[in-house]
Amino acid sequence: MGKFDILHDRKNTRSVKWDMLQPVFQTEDVLPMWVADMDFMAPEEVNQAIIDRAKHGIYGYTIVDQAVKGSIESWLKERHDWQIDQGWLSFSPGVVTSLHMAIQAFTAVGDKVLIQTPVYTPFYKVVESHDRQVVKNPLLYKENTYQIDFVDFEKKLQDGVKAFILCSPHNPVGRVWSKEELTKMAELCVKHDVLIISDEIHGDLVFPGNKHIPIASLSEEIAHQTITCMAPSKTFNLAGLQASYVVTPDKQKRKTLEEHFNKQGAHMLNIMGNTALEAAYLHGGPWLDELLQVLYDNKTYVKEMFAAHASDLEVIDSQGTYLLWIDCTKLGMDEKELKKFMIEKAKVGLNTGIEYGEEGKHFMRMNIGCPKATVEEGVQRIIKAIQAIK
């Protein structure tokens, strides 16, 4: 049995995914395949680095030194062919924290901020909680994939948008944007002087035949128009350690952003997050390569099983992330009926598509970052429930 086949008991570990079933689903009797963390242990080198650091027994204020920054620089160069300067780096507890800071730093009350829907739920909150206006550029859904509506995109930019929050790779639809798509979006943002705030937290989780390209790596001009938010948390299952970073090549933008981080006291990493980030980037490559094959196999299994035994469900052919976007339109249910069906009949805890915008109301999001046995159990429960109503 391989390390990605082990069924770890996560109950009673203060896990959001496993210990929040009652508040979220109003029952404990569901298999959790929702919130975006994985049911795999982090790389052994990460765990050992944390243990070794804990043995020191003193947990005072900590710094992000050149060694940690160097691990980020090397990772981005090796995995994404992006050569950064360590001086471009700023640090925060999480990508969502960084998004909040960027919106506060570079937009004003009432400003318009563009997002591409359906999209990661916090994008809405990041904009609205600071009294900015959400402007939607809905993605075009056709032929089992999503495309960008560039006519609408530029029209919205021309209408006074100040910032664009890019989700790359895209959560929940699983698109890994091509170089051509990224270039066209970026050039339009430069043309209309719209700041690009790029959430690239899923950038390491890309399936064969696709390549994640950091949008800021396209050109120096685009780099100076972009703030890139990244973290090892999705890649190595480290979300609870709260370690992320922002890459801002433009000196003045970086100064402005860091001033806002400092105002909120959110400018340093905790000891264990610092330790884990460095160990993951120095030693986690082989673990990640193995994980990507596991995720690809899980995706393939779900698509093939639903196609054969539950054809009313259409799994979008994702190019990355461990989150599957499932079109349930043919079941003929509205969003409330669909949610109730999955909880009460299938007994599987998924994210409802409506959480990501009106465009997702007939969809569900499934987390396949778990052992094959868990994926099989979840899929079989759903197939059985669908067959029972036919």
FILO-675111 format. One line per 5 residues: their letters; for each residue x negated, y, z of C-alpha. Coordinates in Angstrom, 1 decimal. Example, Ala and Ser with C-alpha at 12.3 -4.5 7.8 and 13.67 -1.06 7.14 Angstrom:
REM FILO-675111
as) -12.3:-4.5:7.8  -13.7:-1.1:7.1
END
This chain:
REM FILO-675111
mgkfd) 0.0:0.0:0.0  -1.4:3.4:-1.0  -1.3:6.5:1.1  1.5:7.9:-1.0  3.7:4.9:-0.3
ilhdr) 3.7:5.1:3.5  7.0:6.1:5.0  6.1:8.5:7.8  8.6:9.1:10.6  9.0:12.9:10.7
kntrs) 12.0:13.1:13.0  11.5:14.8:16.3  8.4:16.7:15.0  10.3:20.0:14.8  10.5:19.5:11.0
vkwdm) 12.9:21.8:9.2  13.4:19.1:6.6  14.2:16.3:9.0  15.3:17.9:12.2  17.7:20.6:10.8
lqpvf) 20.2:18.2:9.2  23.1:18.9:11.5  22.9:22.7:11.2  22.4:22.6:7.4  24.6:19.6:6.3
qtedv) 26.9:19.3:9.4  25.8:15.7:9.7  22.7:13.6:10.6  23.8:11.0:8.1  22.0:12.2:5.0
lpmwv) 18.7:11.4:3.4  16.8:14.7:3.3  15.5:15.6:-0.2  15.9:19.3:0.0  13.5:22.0:1.5
admdf) 10.2:22.2:-0.4  7.7:20.3:1.7  6.5:16.8:1.1  6.7:13.6:3.2  3.0:12.8:2.6
mapee) 0.1:13.3:5.0  -2.3:16.1:4.0  -5.7:15.0:2.7  -7.8:13.2:5.3  -10.6:15.8:4.9
vnqai) -8.1:18.5:5.9  -6.8:16.6:8.9  -10.4:15.8:10.1  -11.4:19.5:9.7  -8.5:20.5:11.9
idrak) -9.4:17.8:14.5  -13.0:18.9:14.5  -12.1:22.5:15.0  -9.6:21.7:17.8  -12.4:19.8:19.7
hgiyg) -14.1:23.2:20.1  -11.2:24.1:22.4  -11.4:27.9:22.0  -8.9:29.6:19.8  -9.8:33.2:19.8
ytivd) -9.4:35.8:17.0  -10.7:34.4:13.7  -12.1:35.9:10.5  -11.8:34.8:6.9  -15.5:34.7:6.0
qavkg) -17.4:34.3:2.7  -17.2:30.5:2.9  -13.4:30.5:2.9  -13.2:33.1:0.2  -15.8:31.1:-1.8
siesw) -13.6:28.0:-1.6  -10.7:30.0:-3.1  -13.0:31.4:-5.8  -14.3:28.0:-6.8  -10.8:26.4:-6.8
lkerh) -9.3:29.0:-9.1  -12.3:28.8:-11.4  -12.3:25.0:-11.6  -8.6:24.3:-11.7  -7.3:27.3:-13.5
dwqid) -10.3:28.8:-15.4  -9.8:32.1:-13.6  -12.9:33.8:-12.4  -12.0:36.2:-9.6  -14.1:38.5:-7.4
qgwls) -13.9:37.6:-3.6  -13.3:41.3:-3.0  -9.9:41.0:-4.7  -8.6:38.8:-1.9  -6.2:39.7:0.9
fspgv) -4.6:37.3:3.3  -1.2:36.7:4.8  0.9:34.1:6.6  2.8:33.2:3.5  3.7:34.0:0.0
vtslh) 7.2:35.3:1.0  5.5:37.6:3.5  3.3:38.9:0.7  6.3:39.5:-1.6  8.0:41.5:1.1
maiqa) 4.8:43.6:1.6  4.4:44.2:-2.1  8.0:45.4:-2.5  7.6:47.7:0.4  4.2:49.0:-0.9
ftavg) 5.1:49.6:-4.5  8.8:50.4:-4.7  11.1:52.8:-3.1  14.7:52.5:-1.7  17.1:52.2:-4.6
dkvli) 14.4:51.0:-7.1  15.2:48.2:-9.5  13.3:44.9:-9.3  13.6:42.3:-12.0  14.0:38.5:-11.4
qtpvy) 14.6:35.6:-13.7  17.6:33.6:-12.6  18.3:31.0:-11.4  15.4:31.5:-9.1  13.9:30.8:-5.6
tpfyk) 16.4:32.1:-3.1  14.0:34.5:-1.1  13.5:36.5:-4.3  16.9:38.0:-3.8  16.3:38.6:-0.1
vvesh) 12.9:40.2:-0.7  14.6:42.8:-2.9  17.9:43.4:-1.1  16.6:43.4:2.5  14.5:46.5:1.6
drqvv) 17.5:48.2:-0.1  16.2:47.8:-3.6  18.4:46.7:-6.5  18.2:43.2:-8.0  18.2:43.2:-11.8
knpll) 18.7:39.8:-13.4  17.1:38.5:-16.6  18.9:35.2:-16.8  16.9:32.3:-18.3  18.5:30.7:-21.4
ykent) 19.5:27.1:-20.8  19.5:24.9:-23.9  18.3:21.5:-25.1  17.4:20.3:-21.6  15.1:23.2:-20.8
yqidf) 14.9:26.9:-20.1  13.6:29.8:-22.2  13.1:33.5:-21.6  15.5:35.9:-23.2  12.9:38.5:-24.3
vdfek) 15.5:40.8:-25.8  17.2:41.2:-22.5  13.9:41.2:-20.7  12.7:44.3:-22.5  16.1:46.0:-22.3
klqdg) 16.0:45.6:-18.5  12.4:46.9:-18.3  13.5:50.0:-20.4  16.3:50.6:-18.0  14.1:51.8:-15.1
vkafi) 12.8:48.6:-13.5  9.8:49.3:-11.3  8.6:45.8:-10.5  9.1:42.2:-11.9  8.8:39.2:-9.6
lcsph) 7.6:36.3:-11.7  8.0:32.7:-10.6  5.2:30.7:-12.2  5.6:27.8:-12.4  9.3:28.4:-12.0
npvgr) 11.3:27.1:-9.0  13.8:25.6:-9.4  13.9:24.9:-13.2  10.4:23.5:-13.4  9.1:25.5:-16.4
vwske) 5.3:26.0:-16.7  5.2:29.1:-18.8  3.1:29.0:-21.9  0.2:31.4:-22.7  2.4:33.0:-25.4
eltkm) 5.3:33.5:-23.0  3.1:34.9:-20.3  1.4:37.2:-22.7  4.6:38.6:-24.1  6.1:39.2:-20.6
aelcv) 2.8:40.8:-19.4  2.4:43.1:-22.4  6.0:44.3:-22.1  5.3:45.1:-18.4  2.2:47.0:-19.3
khdvl) 4.0:48.8:-22.1  6.8:50.0:-19.7  4.5:50.4:-16.7  6.3:47.7:-14.6  4.3:46.1:-11.8
iisde) 4.1:42.3:-12.0  4.3:40.5:-8.7  3.5:36.9:-9.5  4.5:34.0:-7.2  2.2:31.2:-8.3
ihgdl) 2.5:28.9:-5.2  3.3:25.9:-7.4  0.5:26.5:-9.8  -1.5:23.4:-8.9  1.5:21.1:-9.4
vfpgn) 1.6:20.8:-13.1  2.3:17.6:-15.1  0.2:16.2:-18.0  0.5:18.1:-21.2  1.0:21.4:-19.5
khipi) -1.4:24.0:-18.0  -0.8:26.7:-15.4  -2.2:30.0:-16.5  -2.5:32.7:-13.9  -0.8:35.7:-15.6
aslse) -3.5:38.0:-14.3  -6.2:36.0:-16.1  -4.9:36.9:-19.5  -6.7:40.2:-19.8  -8.3:43.0:-17.7
eiahq) -5.4:45.3:-18.5  -2.8:42.8:-17.4  -4.9:41.9:-14.3  -4.7:45.6:-13.2  -0.9:45.5:-13.6
titcm) -0.6:42.3:-11.5  -0.5:41.2:-7.9  -0.8:37.4:-7.6  0.5:35.5:-4.6  -1.0:32.0:-4.0
apskt) -1.4:29.4:-1.3  -2.5:25.8:-0.8  0.7:25.1:1.2  2.8:23.4:-1.6  -0.2:21.7:-3.1
fnlag) -1.5:20.0:0.0  1.6:20.0:2.2  0.3:22.7:4.6  3.3:25.0:4.9  3.5:24.9:8.6
lqasy) -0.1:26.2:8.9  0.9:29.5:7.3  -2.1:30.4:5.2  -1.8:32.3:1.9  -3.6:34.9:-0.1
vvtpd) -3.1:37.6:-2.6  -5.3:38.4:-5.6  -5.2:42.0:-6.6  -8.0:43.1:-9.1  -6.9:46.8:-9.1
kqkrk) -8.7:48.6:-6.3  -6.1:51.2:-5.5  -3.3:48.7:-5.6  -5.2:46.4:-3.2  -5.9:49.3:-0.8
tleeh) -2.2:50.2:-0.8  -1.1:46.6:-0.2  -3.6:46.1:2.6  -2.4:49.2:4.3  1.1:47.7:4.5
fnkqg) -0.3:44.4:5.7  -2.1:46.3:8.5  0.9:48.3:9.5  2.8:45.1:10.1  -0.2:43.3:11.8
ahmln) -0.1:40.6:9.2  -3.7:40.8:7.9  -5.4:37.7:9.3  -5.0:33.9:9.1  -4.7:31.7:12.1
imgnt) -7.6:29.4:13.0  -6.0:26.2:11.8  -4.7:27.7:8.6  -8.1:29.1:7.9  -9.7:25.7:8.5
aleaa) -7.2:23.8:6.4  -7.3:26.1:3.4  -11.1:25.8:3.2  -11.1:22.0:3.6  -8.3:21.5:1.1
ylhgg) -10.0:23.6:-1.6  -13.4:22.0:-1.0  -12.3:18.4:-0.8  -8.7:18.0:-1.9  -9.1:17.7:-5.7
pwlde) -9.1:13.9:-5.9  -6.1:13.7:-3.5  -4.2:16.2:-5.7  -5.0:14.3:-8.9  -3.5:11.2:-7.3
llqvl) -0.5:13.1:-6.0  0.3:14.5:-9.5  0.6:10.9:-10.9  2.9:9.9:-8.0  5.1:12.9:-8.7
ydnkt) 5.2:12.3:-12.4  6.2:8.7:-11.8  8.9:9.8:-9.4  10.2:12.3:-11.9  10.3:9.6:-14.7
yvkem) 12.1:7.2:-12.4  14.8:9.7:-11.5  15.4:10.7:-15.2  15.5:7.1:-16.4  17.8:5.8:-13.7
faaha) 20.3:8.6:-14.0  20.2:8.3:-17.8  21.0:4.6:-17.5  23.4:4.5:-14.6  24.7:8.0:-14.0
sdlev) 24.8:9.8:-17.4  27.0:12.6:-16.0  23.8:13.9:-14.4  21.2:15.5:-16.7  17.7:16.0:-15.1
idsqg) 15.9:19.0:-16.6  12.6:17.8:-18.0  10.4:19.7:-15.6  6.8:20.5:-16.5  5.7:21.1:-12.9
tyllw) 6.5:21.3:-9.2  8.0:18.4:-7.1  11.5:19.9:-7.4  14.0:18.4:-9.9  16.8:20.6:-11.3
idctk) 19.8:18.4:-12.0  22.7:19.5:-14.2  25.9:18.1:-12.7  28.4:19.9:-15.0  29.9:16.7:-16.4
lgmde) 31.1:15.6:-12.9  33.7:18.3:-13.3  33.2:19.7:-9.8  32.8:23.3:-8.6  30.0:24.2:-6.3
kelkk) 31.8:23.5:-3.1  33.1:20.1:-4.3  29.6:19.2:-5.6  28.0:20.0:-2.3  30.7:18.0:-0.4
fmiek) 30.3:15.1:-2.7  26.5:14.8:-2.3  26.8:15.1:1.5  29.8:13.0:2.2  29.9:10.4:-0.6
akvgl) 26.3:10.1:-1.7  24.9:10.9:1.7  21.9:12.7:0.2  20.8:16.2:1.4  19.9:18.3:-1.6
ntgie) 19.8:22.0:-2.2  22.9:23.4:-3.9  22.2:25.1:-7.2  24.4:28.1:-6.3  21.7:29.1:-3.8
ygeeg) 19.5:30.1:-6.7  22.1:32.3:-8.4  25.4:32.0:-10.1  23.7:30.4:-13.1  23.0:27.3:-10.9
khfmr) 26.5:26.7:-9.6  26.8:23.3:-11.3  23.3:22.2:-10.4  21.5:20.5:-7.5  17.8:20.6:-6.6
mnigc) 16.1:17.4:-5.6  12.7:17.2:-3.8  10.8:14.2:-5.1  7.7:14.9:-3.0  8.1:11.7:-1.1
pkatv) 7.3:8.0:-1.3  8.8:6.0:-4.2  11.0:4.1:-1.7  12.6:7.3:-0.5  13.2:8.4:-4.1
eegvq) 14.7:5.1:-5.0  17.0:5.2:-2.0  18.2:8.7:-2.8  18.8:7.9:-6.4  20.7:4.6:-5.7
riika) 22.9:6.4:-3.2  23.9:9.0:-5.8  24.4:6.4:-8.5  26.6:4.4:-6.2  28.7:7.4:-5.2
iqaik) 29.2:8.4:-8.9  30.2:4.9:-9.9  32.7:4.8:-7.1  34.7:7.7:-8.6  34.7:6.5:-12.1
END
